Amino acid sequence: MTHSNIAGAINAAHAGVEAAKREGARYAVECGRLLDQAKETGPHGGWDA
C-alpha cells in the first residue's frame, strides 16, 4: 500500500467511527424516549416486577 492509500483507509475508518457514534447516540435517545413512554404505563415503583 502506498502512503496515500493508507491515509485514505485511515480517513475512511475514522469516518466509520464518527458515523457509528452518531448512530449510537440516536439509538440512546430513542431508548430513553421509549423508557419514558414505558414508565407512564405503570405505577410508581413498578419497575421491580
PyMOL Python script that loads the backbone (N, CA, C, O; Angstrom):
from pymol import cmd

cmd.read_pdbstr("""\
ATOM      1  N   MET A   1       0.849  -1.187   0.000  1.00  0.00           N
ATOM      2  CA  MET A   1       0.000   0.000   0.000  1.00  0.00           C
ATOM      3  C   MET A   1       0.888   1.242   0.000  1.00  0.00           C
ATOM      4  O   MET A   1       1.947   1.275   0.627  1.00  0.00           O
ATOM      5  N   THR A   2       0.441   2.225  -0.696  1.00  0.00           N
ATOM      6  CA  THR A   2       1.178   3.485  -0.698  1.00  0.00           C
ATOM      7  C   THR A   2       0.730   4.346   0.475  1.00  0.00           C
ATOM      8  O   THR A   2      -0.310   4.112   1.090  1.00  0.00           O
ATOM      9  N   HIS A   3       1.542   5.337   0.757  1.00  0.00           N
ATOM     10  CA  HIS A   3       1.220   6.268   1.842  1.00  0.00           C
ATOM     11  C   HIS A   3      -0.158   6.884   1.602  1.00  0.00           C
ATOM     12  O   HIS A   3      -0.938   7.032   2.542  1.00  0.00           O
ATOM     13  N   SER A   4      -0.456   7.235   0.389  1.00  0.00           N
ATOM     14  CA  SER A   4      -1.733   7.843   0.033  1.00  0.00           C
ATOM     15  C   SER A   4      -2.891   6.868   0.269  1.00  0.00           C
ATOM     16  O   SER A   4      -3.944   7.262   0.771  1.00  0.00           O
ATOM     17  N   ASN A   5      -2.697   5.605  -0.091  1.00  0.00           N
ATOM     18  CA  ASN A   5      -3.749   4.602   0.111  1.00  0.00           C
ATOM     19  C   ASN A   5      -3.998   4.369   1.599  1.00  0.00           C
ATOM     20  O   ASN A   5      -5.141   4.229   2.035  1.00  0.00           O
ATOM     21  N   ILE A   6      -2.908   4.331   2.375  1.00  0.00           N
ATOM     22  CA  ILE A   6      -3.056   4.128   3.819  1.00  0.00           C
ATOM     23  C   ILE A   6      -3.806   5.307   4.434  1.00  0.00           C
ATOM     24  O   ILE A   6      -4.698   5.109   5.258  1.00  0.00           O
ATOM     25  N   ALA A   7      -3.457   6.515   4.045  1.00  0.00           N
ATOM     26  CA  ALA A   7      -4.140   7.705   4.567  1.00  0.00           C
ATOM     27  C   ALA A   7      -5.621   7.663   4.211  1.00  0.00           C
ATOM     28  O   ALA A   7      -6.471   7.998   5.035  1.00  0.00           O
ATOM     29  N   GLY A   8      -5.924   7.258   3.006  1.00  0.00           N
ATOM     30  CA  GLY A   8      -7.329   7.150   2.597  1.00  0.00           C
ATOM     31  C   GLY A   8      -8.072   6.115   3.422  1.00  0.00           C
ATOM     32  O   GLY A   8      -9.222   6.329   3.805  1.00  0.00           O
ATOM     33  N   ALA A   9      -7.415   4.986   3.699  1.00  0.00           N
ATOM     34  CA  ALA A   9      -8.044   3.931   4.504  1.00  0.00           C
ATOM     35  C   ALA A   9      -8.262   4.406   5.940  1.00  0.00           C
ATOM     36  O   ALA A   9      -9.292   4.112   6.546  1.00  0.00           O
ATOM     37  N   ILE A  10      -7.294   5.138   6.478  1.00  0.00           N
ATOM     38  CA  ILE A  10      -7.436   5.683   7.831  1.00  0.00           C
ATOM     39  C   ILE A  10      -8.608   6.663   7.874  1.00  0.00           C
ATOM     40  O   ILE A  10      -9.431   6.613   8.788  1.00  0.00           O
ATOM     41  N   ASN A  11      -8.678   7.541   6.898  1.00  0.00           N
ATOM     42  CA  ASN A  11      -9.781   8.516   6.862  1.00  0.00           C
ATOM     43  C   ASN A  11     -11.128   7.827   6.732  1.00  0.00           C
ATOM     44  O   ASN A  11     -12.102   8.248   7.357  1.00  0.00           O
ATOM     45  N   ALA A  12     -11.198   6.772   5.928  1.00  0.00           N
ATOM     46  CA  ALA A  12     -12.455   6.035   5.774  1.00  0.00           C
ATOM     47  C   ALA A  12     -12.843   5.347   7.081  1.00  0.00           C
ATOM     48  O   ALA A  12     -14.011   5.350   7.469  1.00  0.00           O
ATOM     49  N   ALA A  13     -11.857   4.760   7.753  1.00  0.00           N
ATOM     50  CA  ALA A  13     -12.140   4.102   9.033  1.00  0.00           C
ATOM     51  C   ALA A  13     -12.601   5.125  10.069  1.00  0.00           C
ATOM     52  O   ALA A  13     -13.523   4.861  10.842  1.00  0.00           O
ATOM     53  N   HIS A  14     -11.963   6.285  10.084  1.00  0.00           N
ATOM     54  CA  HIS A  14     -12.354   7.340  11.019  1.00  0.00           C
ATOM     55  C   HIS A  14     -13.772   7.811  10.728  1.00  0.00           C
ATOM     56  O   HIS A  14     -14.553   8.030  11.654  1.00  0.00           O
ATOM     57  N   ALA A  15     -14.107   7.966   9.473  1.00  0.00           N
ATOM     58  CA  ALA A  15     -15.470   8.365   9.107  1.00  0.00           C
ATOM     59  C   ALA A  15     -16.481   7.320   9.591  1.00  0.00           C
ATOM     60  O   ALA A  15     -17.579   7.667  10.025  1.00  0.00           O
ATOM     61  N   GLY A  16     -16.106   6.052   9.514  1.00  0.00           N
ATOM     62  CA  GLY A  16     -16.977   4.987  10.009  1.00  0.00           C
ATOM     63  C   GLY A  16     -17.203   5.083  11.509  1.00  0.00           C
ATOM     64  O   GLY A  16     -18.314   4.868  11.993  1.00  0.00           O
ATOM     65  N   VAL A  17     -16.149   5.406  12.238  1.00  0.00           N
ATOM     66  CA  VAL A  17     -16.272   5.578  13.686  1.00  0.00           C
ATOM     67  C   VAL A  17     -17.204   6.743  14.005  1.00  0.00           C
ATOM     68  O   VAL A  17     -18.075   6.631  14.868  1.00  0.00           O
ATOM     69  N   GLU A  18     -17.019   7.845  13.315  1.00  0.00           N
ATOM     70  CA  GLU A  18     -17.873   9.018  13.549  1.00  0.00           C
ATOM     71  C   GLU A  18     -19.338   8.706  13.238  1.00  0.00           C
ATOM     72  O   GLU A  18     -20.233   9.114  13.978  1.00  0.00           O
ATOM     73  N   ALA A  19     -19.578   7.991  12.157  1.00  0.00           N
ATOM     74  CA  ALA A  19     -20.954   7.616  11.806  1.00  0.00           C
ATOM     75  C   ALA A  19     -21.546   6.689  12.865  1.00  0.00           C
ATOM     76  O   ALA A  19     -22.718   6.818  13.219  1.00  0.00           O
ATOM     77  N   ALA A  20     -20.742   5.760  13.368  1.00  0.00           N
ATOM     78  CA  ALA A  20     -21.220   4.837  14.398  1.00  0.00           C
ATOM     79  C   ALA A  20     -21.559   5.586  15.689  1.00  0.00           C
ATOM     80  O   ALA A  20     -22.531   5.247  16.364  1.00  0.00           O
ATOM     81  N   LYS A  21     -20.764   6.598  16.033  1.00  0.00           N
ATOM     82  CA  LYS A  21     -21.065   7.391  17.223  1.00  0.00           C
ATOM     83  C   LYS A  21     -22.391   8.118  17.071  1.00  0.00           C
ATOM     84  O   LYS A  21     -23.195   8.151  18.002  1.00  0.00           O
ATOM     85  N   ARG A  22     -22.622   8.703  15.897  1.00  0.00           N
ATOM     86  CA  ARG A  22     -23.897   9.400  15.666  1.00  0.00           C
ATOM     87  C   ARG A  22     -25.055   8.418  15.739  1.00  0.00           C
ATOM     88  O   ARG A  22     -26.087   8.713  16.342  1.00  0.00           O
ATOM     89  N   GLU A  23     -24.889   7.269  15.137  1.00  0.00           N
ATOM     90  CA  GLU A  23     -25.945   6.255  15.143  1.00  0.00           C
ATOM     91  C   GLU A  23     -26.197   5.761  16.567  1.00  0.00           C
ATOM     92  O   GLU A  23     -27.344   5.577  16.972  1.00  0.00           O
ATOM     93  N   GLY A  24     -25.127   5.549  17.317  1.00  0.00           N
ATOM     94  CA  GLY A  24     -25.278   5.114  18.707  1.00  0.00           C
ATOM     95  C   GLY A  24     -26.012   6.140  19.546  1.00  0.00           C
ATOM     96  O   GLY A  24     -26.861   5.783  20.362  1.00  0.00           O
ATOM     97  N   ALA A  25     -25.698   7.398  19.356  1.00  0.00           N
ATOM     98  CA  ALA A  25     -26.381   8.468  20.088  1.00  0.00           C
ATOM     99  C   ALA A  25     -27.856   8.494  19.723  1.00  0.00           C
ATOM    100  O   ALA A  25     -28.709   8.707  20.585  1.00  0.00           O
ATOM    101  N   ARG A  26     -28.158   8.280  18.457  1.00  0.00           N
ATOM    102  CA  ARG A  26     -29.555   8.274  18.019  1.00  0.00           C
ATOM    103  C   ARG A  26     -30.324   7.141  18.706  1.00  0.00           C
ATOM    104  O   ARG A  26     -31.457   7.339  19.146  1.00  0.00           O
ATOM    105  N   TYR A  27     -29.712   5.958  18.798  1.00  0.00           N
ATOM    106  CA  TYR A  27     -30.352   4.828  19.470  1.00  0.00           C
ATOM    107  C   TYR A  27     -30.490   5.080  20.974  1.00  0.00           C
ATOM    108  O   TYR A  27     -31.489   4.681  21.572  1.00  0.00           O
ATOM    109  N   ALA A  28     -29.514   5.730  21.587  1.00  0.00           N
ATOM    110  CA  ALA A  28     -29.593   6.033  23.012  1.00  0.00           C
ATOM    111  C   ALA A  28     -30.756   6.973  23.299  1.00  0.00           C
ATOM    112  O   ALA A  28     -31.490   6.780  24.269  1.00  0.00           O
ATOM    113  N   VAL A  29     -30.925   7.985  22.462  1.00  0.00           N
ATOM    114  CA  VAL A  29     -32.042   8.917  22.631  1.00  0.00           C
ATOM    115  C   VAL A  29     -33.368   8.186  22.451  1.00  0.00           C
ATOM    116  O   VAL A  29     -34.305   8.409  23.218  1.00  0.00           O
ATOM    117  N   GLU A  30     -33.456   7.327  21.461  1.00  0.00           N
ATOM    118  CA  GLU A  30     -34.689   6.560  21.230  1.00  0.00           C
ATOM    119  C   GLU A  30     -34.976   5.637  22.406  1.00  0.00           C
ATOM    120  O   GLU A  30     -36.131   5.487  22.803  1.00  0.00           O
ATOM    121  N   CYS A  31     -33.958   5.026  22.963  1.00  0.00           N
ATOM    122  CA  CYS A  31     -34.131   4.163  24.131  1.00  0.00           C
ATOM    123  C   CYS A  31     -34.696   4.965  25.301  1.00  0.00           C
ATOM    124  O   CYS A  31     -35.628   4.519  25.970  1.00  0.00           O
ATOM    125  N   GLY A  32     -34.142   6.133  25.545  1.00  0.00           N
ATOM    126  CA  GLY A  32     -34.642   6.986  26.615  1.00  0.00           C
ATOM    127  C   GLY A  32     -36.084   7.399  26.398  1.00  0.00           C
ATOM    128  O   GLY A  32     -36.881   7.425  27.335  1.00  0.00           O
ATOM    129  N   ARG A  33     -36.417   7.722  25.150  1.00  0.00           N
ATOM    130  CA  ARG A  33     -37.801   8.098  24.833  1.00  0.00           C
ATOM    131  C   ARG A  33     -38.748   6.938  25.115  1.00  0.00           C
ATOM    132  O   ARG A  33     -39.821   7.134  25.686  1.00  0.00           O
ATOM    133  N   LEU A  34     -38.353   5.733  24.718  1.00  0.00           N
ATOM    134  CA  LEU A  34     -39.197   4.559  24.948  1.00  0.00           C
ATOM    135  C   LEU A  34     -39.305   4.217  26.426  1.00  0.00           C
ATOM    136  O   LEU A  34     -40.367   3.795  26.886  1.00  0.00           O
ATOM    137  N   LEU A  35     -38.207   4.395  27.187  1.00  0.00           N
ATOM    138  CA  LEU A  35     -38.274   4.168  28.633  1.00  0.00           C
ATOM    139  C   LEU A  35     -39.222   5.152  29.297  1.00  0.00           C
ATOM    140  O   LEU A  35     -39.985   4.768  30.184  1.00  0.00           O
ATOM    141  N   ASP A  36     -39.188   6.411  28.886  1.00  0.00           N
ATOM    142  CA  ASP A  36     -40.140   7.391  29.418  1.00  0.00           C
ATOM    143  C   ASP A  36     -41.570   6.978  29.106  1.00  0.00           C
ATOM    144  O   ASP A  36     -42.456   7.094  29.952  1.00  0.00           O
ATOM    145  N   GLN A  37     -41.789   6.501  27.903  1.00  0.00           N
ATOM    146  CA  GLN A  37     -43.121   6.055  27.491  1.00  0.00           C
ATOM    147  C   GLN A  37     -43.555   4.859  28.334  1.00  0.00           C
ATOM    148  O   GLN A  37     -44.696   4.804  28.791  1.00  0.00           O
ATOM    149  N   ALA A  38     -42.656   3.904  28.540  1.00  0.00           N
ATOM    150  CA  ALA A  38     -42.985   2.711  29.328  1.00  0.00           C
ATOM    151  C   ALA A  38     -43.270   3.084  30.779  1.00  0.00           C
ATOM    152  O   ALA A  38     -44.139   2.491  31.418  1.00  0.00           O
ATOM    153  N   LYS A  39     -42.540   4.063  31.296  1.00  0.00           N
ATOM    154  CA  LYS A  39     -42.711   4.480  32.689  1.00  0.00           C
ATOM    155  C   LYS A  39     -44.127   4.980  32.946  1.00  0.00           C
ATOM    156  O   LYS A  39     -44.651   4.838  34.051  1.00  0.00           O
ATOM    157  N   GLU A  40     -44.734   5.557  31.937  1.00  0.00           N
ATOM    158  CA  GLU A  40     -46.082   6.098  32.092  1.00  0.00           C
ATOM    159  C   GLU A  40     -47.149   5.006  32.150  1.00  0.00           C
ATOM    160  O   GLU A  40     -48.298   5.302  32.479  1.00  0.00           O
ATOM    161  N   THR A  41     -46.808   3.762  31.844  1.00  0.00           N
ATOM    162  CA  THR A  41     -47.804   2.695  31.784  1.00  0.00           C
ATOM    163  C   THR A  41     -47.992   1.964  33.097  1.00  0.00           C
ATOM    164  O   THR A  41     -48.879   1.117  33.202  1.00  0.00           O
ATOM    165  N   GLY A  42     -47.189   2.264  34.094  1.00  0.00           N
ATOM    166  CA  GLY A  42     -47.321   1.541  35.376  1.00  0.00           C
ATOM    167  C   GLY A  42     -47.243   2.479  36.549  1.00  0.00           C
ATOM    168  O   GLY A  42     -46.916   3.657  36.408  1.00  0.00           O
ATOM    169  N   PRO A  43     -47.550   1.937  37.720  1.00  0.00           N
ATOM    170  CA  PRO A  43     -47.490   2.771  38.929  1.00  0.00           C
ATOM    171  C   PRO A  43     -46.040   3.059  39.336  1.00  0.00           C
ATOM    172  O   PRO A  43     -45.112   2.372  38.909  1.00  0.00           O
ATOM    173  N   HIS A  44     -45.870   4.081  40.163  1.00  0.00           N
ATOM    174  CA  HIS A  44     -44.549   4.433  40.669  1.00  0.00           C
ATOM    175  C   HIS A  44     -43.950   3.229  41.407  1.00  0.00           C
ATOM    176  O   HIS A  44     -44.619   2.609  42.234  1.00  0.00           O
ATOM    177  N   GLY A  45     -42.721   2.910  41.115  1.00  0.00           N
ATOM    178  CA  GLY A  45     -42.048   1.783  41.762  1.00  0.00           C
ATOM    179  C   GLY A  45     -42.362   0.437  41.143  1.00  0.00           C
ATOM    180  O   GLY A  45     -41.973  -0.595  41.690  1.00  0.00           O
ATOM    181  N   GLY A  46     -43.059   0.421  40.012  1.00  0.00           N
ATOM    182  CA  GLY A  46     -43.487  -0.831  39.406  1.00  0.00           C
ATOM    183  C   GLY A  46     -42.427  -1.494  38.544  1.00  0.00           C
ATOM    184  O   GLY A  46     -42.690  -2.544  37.957  1.00  0.00           O
ATOM    185  N   TRP A  47     -41.233  -0.912  38.450  1.00  0.00           N
ATOM    186  CA  TRP A  47     -40.197  -1.484  37.591  1.00  0.00           C
ATOM    187  C   TRP A  47     -39.647  -2.784  38.153  1.00  0.00           C
ATOM    188  O   TRP A  47     -39.164  -3.621  37.391  1.00  0.00           O
ATOM    189  N   ASP A  48     -39.707  -2.975  39.464  1.00  0.00           N
ATOM    190  CA  ASP A  48     -39.147  -4.195  40.052  1.00  0.00           C
ATOM    191  C   ASP A  48     -39.846  -5.459  39.569  1.00  0.00           C
ATOM    192  O   ASP A  48     -39.213  -6.499  39.390  1.00  0.00           O
ATOM    193  N   ALA A  49     -41.124  -5.363  39.366  1.00  0.00           N
ATOM    194  CA  ALA A  49     -41.886  -6.530  38.901  1.00  0.00           C
ATOM    195  C   ALA A  49     -41.460  -6.874  37.497  1.00  0.00           C
ATOM    196  O   ALA A  49     -41.975  -7.826  36.911  1.00  0.00           O
TER     197      ALA A  49
END
""", "prot")
cmd.dss("prot")
cmd.show_as("cartoon", "prot")
cmd.util.cbc("prot")
cmd.orient("prot")
